[in-house]
Amino acid sequence: MFNTDKLESVLYEEGKTGFRKIIEDKGEGLYVIGLYHYGGWDGVIPLFNTVSDWLALQKNIQADDQKEHELNVKWGANYPGLEQYMEYFKQSYTEVQQLGLRCGESVEELQLHWQQTLDAMQRALVRLDKEGVFSQGVDRHNLTVYISNYDEDFEDGFKRVKNMNPKSVIDKVGPEFEYLIALHAKWNEEILAEILKGE
């Protein structure tokens, strides 16, 4: 049986200490905090980024669509601090690997178990938020609680944002996600058109 209750429990317990430490160290500079799931079943670690780090990253590269580049840096999975604070989430990291050993082999089972794992991560973050973990020492209305990974698109990511954040946050970041969602949909249409043209 694929049961994610233990993952939710250890994420919740470790998150109380780990996220408080991140907020204590980074303070009001934070704009995003949450969890990052590696591709496959390698583990889960805390994610966060600050406005200053985001600005430093995005200004170093010029792109044809500068807005798209800046937002990909802001909400993409490659956050500069991903390897930090891992020591606070050792059990969570291990539990994801254990779940990977128990997941099904068919595509349908893998997808189902993957979603169950992400849902457990979401529930843990919501519980922590209700207890005020993401409101202590920072303005919650300026902080987006987020789950990121390489295997979901921005549309799926935004659905989780809407499930985990107050309306004030959703109203603020919604246009950014909607821009990225529309842009990626346009790219997919162009790719499909090229494929059909070549047939």
Secondary structure, DSSP 8 states (H G I E B T S, - for coil): ----HHHHHHHHHHHHHHHHHHHHHHGGGEEEEEEEE-STTS-EEEEEEEHHHHHHHHTT---SSHHHHHHHHHHSS--TTTTTTGGGGHHHHHHHHHHHHHS-SSHHHHHHHHHHHHHHHHHHHHHHHHTTTTTSSS-GGG-EEEEEETTS-HHHHHHHHHHHS-HHHHHHHHHHHHHHHHHHHHHHHHHHHHHHHH-
